Amino acid sequence: MEITRVIIGNWFPRTKLHLKEYFDLLKHGTANAGLDLTRLKEIREELKPRNVRYIGGRFDCVKADFGKMTIAYHEDGLLTASLETSKYQPSTDQLQTFIKAQLTPLIGLLFAKGASVLSYGMSGNSQNTTIVLTKNSSEAELEKFCLEQGDEIHFVARHADRTVYFADRIIIIDEGAGGVSSMTQVTDNLILARSYERRLRDFLELYRTLWDKITTIQERKAIPSSELSLIRDQLLNYRRDVAITGARIGQMLVYLNERKSEIDDLGLTETLRSVEAYRFDKLISATDYTTKLWDMLKDYLDSTVEITGFFYQENLQKEIGIQQFIFLISAVATIIGLGSIAGASIMFLDTNGNELFDGLLSSFDYTALYKFGGLALLASLIIFLVVKPLIKRLYRIKPAKLLGRYRDPGKH
């Protein structure tokens, strides 16, 4: 078995604008205002990029050499790192370490400003696809090689000048004696397909997580009013996740269709299809399915947010009404009390109970005013502080009856 090259790669949707920023940093050491230019330059010095070049085309690309490694970054976000080598494990470790520990932090810092972040992490973002190029190797040799790596070949695609072996973590492309044409398109689209599938799986798992959390809220027998604000904030975070995910799926589909058009225009459709590198139709179908799930989740979430927001506002109005009522009662009681003092009759008696003389109070007693007014306000405040949490504890909504059940019988 003869290994000639190891390639690893990943894909996260970007644009030509991102690519230009990446090029300016590597080539000239410049970055947009608002970024940590000092730290970016430090990372750039550690990377020591050489031979940085901007290559135009259907998908513009920036290539640069880092030691013996060649990194290619495309405008749609496809990133590949390759190394000519005859040894698999040390070369793979070198490429993986470089991507994860050095290049990814630089890209993350470069594009972090204004980036939308989901509430839940997605494992597919950090997984790289590994492709091993070999020459004139037998199937038995490659099966043994995969087993040594803790992997197993589950599908083989054969073409006139290449054979592609698909394992769970590794893809092996064995070149024929006459060499291989269109190798770059094959490796790029294999990496794109696997990265795309991982991202769709992540979105499916996130969909299930959010659906279950919303269902947990809806299936609670009763929700104390004191928890309404917290639940409302949680639902609004979920709504943000739904919006971000919908936008990302839309971006993914746009670039997938553009990649498909590129291969079709180059006349490489059958060439890539023969080695299972033309997976666009399957991925488009899977994207459509995922989009419909997220549309359903959005409707489910919107109904929950709407009714929860209604009860949140109703609860606020109740609290305001209680407060107004208590202060109104205290004010009336104070006025009545002071009024009775001001117009009250007064009678003086001797020790035997005989009336000496009588009269009326003709003016306010300011001491009584302060005394009765202060006591009334204090009593009102105490009553409000006692009644408010009691009402919150006793007043509960029953979302299951109000929202109904909205389930997908297939459990998605």
C-alpha positions in Angstrom: 0.0 0.0 0.0 1.4 3.3 -1.1 0.1 6.6 0.4 0.7 9.7 -1.6 -1.3 12.4 0.0 -3.5 13.1 3.0 -6.3 15.7 2.8 -8.6 16.9 5.6 -11.3 19.5 5.2 -14.5 21.1 6.5 -17.2 23.5 5.3 -19.0 26.3 6.9 -20.9 28.8 4.7 -19.0 32.0 4.0 -19.0 34.6 1.2 -16.5 36.3 -1.1 -16.4 39.2 1.4 -15.1 36.8 4.1 -12.5 35.4 1.6 -11.1 38.9 0.9 -10.7 39.6 4.6 -8.9 36.3 5.0 -6.6 37.1 2.1 -5.8 40.6 3.3 -4.8 39.2 6.7 -2.6 36.5 5.4 -1.0 38.5 2.6 -0.7 42.0 4.2 -1.4 41.6 7.9 -4.4 43.9 7.8 -7.9 43.5 9.2 -11.2 45.5 9.5 -11.6 48.1 12.3 -13.1 46.7 15.5 -11.1 43.4 15.4 -8.3 42.5 17.7 -5.6 43.3 15.1 -2.8 42.7 17.6 -3.9 39.2 18.4 -4.6 38.4 14.7 -1.0 39.5 13.8 0.4 37.3 16.6 -1.4 34.3 15.2 -0.3 35.2 11.7 3.3 35.4 12.8 2.9 31.9 14.4 1.4 30.5 11.2 4.1 32.0 8.9 2.1 31.8 5.7 4.1 31.6 2.4 3.1 32.0 -1.2 -0.3 33.5 -0.4 -2.3 33.8 -3.7 -5.8 34.8 -4.6 -7.2 32.6 -7.4 -10.4 33.7 -9.2 -12.9 31.4 -10.8 -16.4 30.0 -10.3 -15.5 29.8 -6.6 -12.7 32.2 -5.7 -10.0 30.6 -3.6 -7.1 31.7 -1.4 -4.2 29.2 -1.3 -1.2 29.5 1.0 1.6 27.2 2.2 2.3 26.6 5.9 5.4 24.6 6.2 4.9 21.6 4.0 1.1 21.9 4.1 -1.1 23.6 1.5 -4.3 25.3 2.7 -7.1 26.2 0.2 -10.0 28.3 1.4 -12.9 28.9 -1.0 -15.4 31.7 -1.1 -18.3 29.4 -0.1 -16.4 28.4 3.1 -14.9 25.1 1.9 -11.6 24.6 3.7 -9.0 21.9 2.8 -5.5 21.2 4.1 -3.3 18.7 2.2 0.1 17.2 2.8 2.2 15.1 0.5 3.3 12.1 2.6 3.7 8.4 2.7 2.8 8.1 6.4 -0.8 8.4 7.5 -1.0 8.9 11.2 1.7 11.5 11.8 0.6 13.5 8.8 -3.1 13.3 9.8 -2.2 14.4 13.3 -0.2 17.3 12.0 -3.0 18.5 9.7 -5.7 18.1 12.4 -3.6 20.0 15.0 -2.8 22.8 12.6 -6.5 23.2 11.6 -8.0 23.0 15.1 -5.3 24.7 17.2 -4.0 27.4 14.8 -6.0 28.1 11.7 -9.5 27.8 13.3 -8.8 30.3 16.1 -7.6 32.8 13.5 -10.7 32.3 11.3 -12.9 32.5 14.4 -11.3 35.7 15.6 -11.4 37.2 12.1 -15.2 36.5 11.6 -16.4 36.6 15.2 -17.7 40.1 15.2 -21.5 40.1 14.6 -21.6 36.3 14.3 -24.9 34.7 15.3 -24.5 32.0 18.0 -27.0 29.3 18.8 -28.0 28.5 22.3 -26.8 24.9 21.8 -23.4 23.8 20.4 -23.2 21.8 17.2 -20.7 19.0 17.1 -20.4 18.9 13.4 -18.8 22.3 13.3 -15.5 20.9 14.6 -15.3 17.6 12.7 -13.1 17.3 9.7 -13.4 14.9 6.8 -10.2 12.9 6.1 -9.3 11.7 2.6 -6.3 9.5 1.9 -4.9 9.2 -1.6 -3.1 5.9 -2.4 -1.7 4.4 -5.6 -2.1 0.9 -6.9 -3.3 -0.6 -3.6 -5.4 -3.7 -3.3 -8.8 -3.8 -1.6 -7.4 -6.3 1.0 -4.6 -3.8 1.9 -7.0 -1.0 2.3 -9.4 -3.0 4.4 -6.5 -3.9 6.7 -5.4 -0.3 6.8 -8.9 0.9 7.9 -9.2 -1.8 10.6 -5.8 -0.6 12.0 -7.3 2.9 12.3 -10.4 1.6 14.1 -12.5 2.1 11.0 -14.3 -0.2 8.5 -15.0 0.1 4.7 -18.7 0.0 4.1 -18.9 0.9 0.4 -16.7 0.8 -2.7 -17.2 2.9 -5.9 -15.2 2.0 -8.9 -14.2 4.1 -11.9 -11.9 3.5 -14.9 -9.0 5.5 -13.3 -9.9 5.5 -9.6 -11.5 3.5 -6.9 -13.1 5.2 -3.8 -13.4 3.3 -0.5 -15.9 4.8 2.0 -15.4 4.1 5.7 -17.1 5.8 8.6 -14.3 8.3 9.3 -11.9 7.9 6.3 -12.4 8.1 2.6 -9.6 6.4 0.5 -9.1 7.2 -3.2 -6.8 4.8 -5.0 -5.4 6.1 -8.2 -4.9 4.0 -11.3 -1.7 3.5 -13.1 -2.5 6.2 -15.6 -3.1 8.9 -13.0 -6.3 10.6 -12.1 -8.0 13.6 -13.8 -10.4 16.0 -12.0 -9.0 14.9 -8.6 -9.6 18.3 -7.0 -13.3 18.3 -7.9 -13.6 14.8 -6.5 -12.0 15.5 -3.1 -13.6 18.9 -2.7 -17.1 17.6 -3.3 -16.6 14.6 -1.1 -15.5 16.9 1.7 -18.5 19.2 1.0 -21.0 16.3 1.0 -19.8 14.9 4.3 -19.7 18.3 6.0 -23.1 19.2 4.6 -24.5 15.9 6.0 -23.0 16.5 9.4 -24.5 19.9 9.5 -28.0 18.6 8.6 -27.7 16.0 11.3 -26.8 18.7 13.8 -29.8 20.7 12.8 -32.0 17.6 13.2 -30.7 17.0 16.7 -31.2 20.7 17.6 -34.7 20.5 16.2 -35.5 17.5 18.4 -33.9 19.2 21.5 -36.0 22.4 21.0 -39.2 20.4 20.2 -38.8 18.4 23.4 -38.2 21.5 25.5 -41.3 23.3 24.1 -43.3 20.1 24.6 -42.2 20.0 28.3 -43.5 23.5 28.8 -46.8 22.7 27.1 -47.4 19.5 29.0 -46.9 20.9 32.4 -50.1 20.6 34.4 -49.8 24.1 35.7 -47.3 26.9 35.6 -47.0 29.4 38.5 -47.3 32.9 37.4 -43.9 33.6 39.1 -42.3 31.5 36.4 -43.9 33.1 33.4 -41.2 35.7 32.8 -38.4 33.0 32.9 -40.4 30.7 30.5 -41.1 33.6 28.2 -37.3 34.5 28.0 -36.5 30.8 27.2 -39.1 30.7 24.4 -37.7 34.0 22.9 -34.2 32.4 22.9 -35.6 29.4 21.1 -37.2 31.7 18.6 -33.8 33.3 18.0 -32.3 29.8 17.4 -35.1 29.0 14.9 -34.4 32.2 13.0 -30.6 31.6 12.9 -31.0 28.0 11.8 -33.5 28.9 9.1 -31.1 31.4 7.7 -28.1 29.0 7.8 -30.1 26.2 6.0 -31.0 28.8 3.3 -27.3 29.7 2.9 -26.3 26.1 2.7 -28.8 25.3 0.0 -27.7 28.3 -2.1 -24.1 27.2 -2.2 -25.0 23.5 -2.7 -27.0 24.5 -5.8 -24.1 26.6 -7.0 -21.6 23.7 -6.5 -24.0 21.4 -8.5 -24.1 23.9 -11.3 -20.4 24.2 -11.5 -19.9 20.4 -11.9 -22.7 20.2 -14.5 -21.2 23.1 -16.5 -17.7 21.4 -16.3 -19.3 18.2 -17.7 -18.1 16.2 -14.7 -21.5 15.0 -13.6 -21.1 11.3 -14.6 -17.5 11.3 -13.5 -18.4 12.4 -10.0 -21.5 10.3 -9.9 -19.5 7.1 -10.6 -17.5 7.5 -7.4 -20.4 8.8 -5.3 -19.0 12.4 -5.2 -22.1 13.8 -6.9 -24.5 13.8 -4.0 -26.3 17.1 -4.7 -29.8 15.7 -5.4 -29.8 13.6 -2.2 -28.6 16.5 -0.2 -31.1 18.9 -1.7 -33.9 16.4 -0.8 -32.6 16.1 2.8 -32.4 19.9 3.0 -36.0 20.2 1.9 -37.1 17.6 4.6 -35.1 19.5 7.3 -36.6 22.8 6.2 -40.1 21.5 6.6 -39.3 20.2 10.1 -38.0 23.6 11.1 -41.1 25.3 9.6 -43.3 23.1 11.7 -41.1 23.8 14.8 -41.5 27.6 14.1 -45.3 27.3 14.1 -45.2 25.2 17.3 -43.0 27.7 19.0 -45.0 30.7 17.8 -48.2 29.4 19.3 -46.5 28.7 22.6 -44.8 32.2 22.7 -48.1 33.9 21.8 -50.2 32.4 24.6 -47.3 32.6 27.1 -46.8 36.3 26.2 -50.6 36.9 26.6 -50.6 35.4 30.1 -47.4 37.3 31.0 -49.0 40.6 30.1 -52.3 39.6 31.8 -50.3 38.7 35.0 -48.6 42.1 34.9 -52.0 43.8 34.6 -53.3 41.8 37.6 -50.4 42.8 39.7 -50.9 46.5 38.8 -54.6 46.2 39.5 -54.0 44.6 42.9 -51.6 47.4 43.8 -54.0 50.1 42.7 -56.8 48.5 44.6 -54.8 48.3 47.9 -53.7 51.9 47.7 -57.2 53.1 46.8 -58.6 51.4 49.9 -55.8 52.9 52.1 -56.4 56.4 50.7 -60.2 56.1 51.3 -59.6 54.8 54.8 -57.3 57.7 55.6 -59.7 60.3 54.3 -62.5 58.8 56.2 -60.4 58.6 59.4 -59.2 62.2 59.1 -62.7 63.3 58.2 -64.2 61.7 61.3 -61.5 63.4 63.4 -62.2 66.9 61.9 -65.9 66.8 62.4 -66.2 64.7 65.5 -68.2 65.8 68.6 -66.5 66.1 72.0 -68.1 65.7 75.4 -66.7 66.3 78.9 -68.1 64.4 81.9 -67.5 64.5 85.6 -66.5 61.6 87.8 -70.2 60.7 88.3 -70.9 60.6 84.6 -72.7 63.9 84.4 -72.2 66.0 81.3 -70.2 69.2 82.0 -70.2 70.6 78.4 -69.8 69.4 74.8 -68.4 70.8 71.5 -67.0 70.0 68.0 -63.4 69.7 66.6 -63.1 72.5 64.1 -59.6 72.0 62.5 -57.3 69.2 61.4 -54.7 67.9 63.7 -51.5 67.6 61.7 -50.1 65.1 64.1 -53.2 62.9 63.5 -52.8 63.5 59.7 -49.2 62.2 59.7 -50.1 59.4 62.0 -53.1 58.1 60.2 -51.6 58.7 56.7 -48.3 57.0 57.6 -50.0 54.0 59.1 -52.3 53.7 56.1 -49.5 53.7 53.6 -47.4 51.3 55.7 -50.4 48.9 56.0 -51.0 49.1 52.3 -47.4 48.3 51.5 -47.3 45.3 53.9 -50.6 44.0 52.5 -49.2 44.3 48.9 -45.9 42.6 49.7 -47.8 39.7 51.3 -50.5 39.4 48.7 -48.3 39.6 45.6 -46.2 36.5 46.1 -49.3 34.6 47.4 -51.2 35.4 44.3 -48.2 34.4 42.1 -48.0 31.1 43.9 -51.8 30.4 43.8 -52.4 31.7 40.3 -51.4 29.1 37.7 -52.0 28.7 34.0 -52.7 25.3 32.4 -50.9 25.4 29.0 -52.0 21.9 28.0 -55.6 22.9 27.9 -55.0 26.3 26.3 -52.4 25.4 23.7 -53.6 21.9 22.8 -51.4 19.2 21.5 -49.3 19.5 18.4 -47.3 16.4 17.7 -45.6 14.8 14.8 -46.6 11.1 15.0 -43.4 10.0 13.3 -41.3 11.5 16.2 -39.4 13.3 13.4 
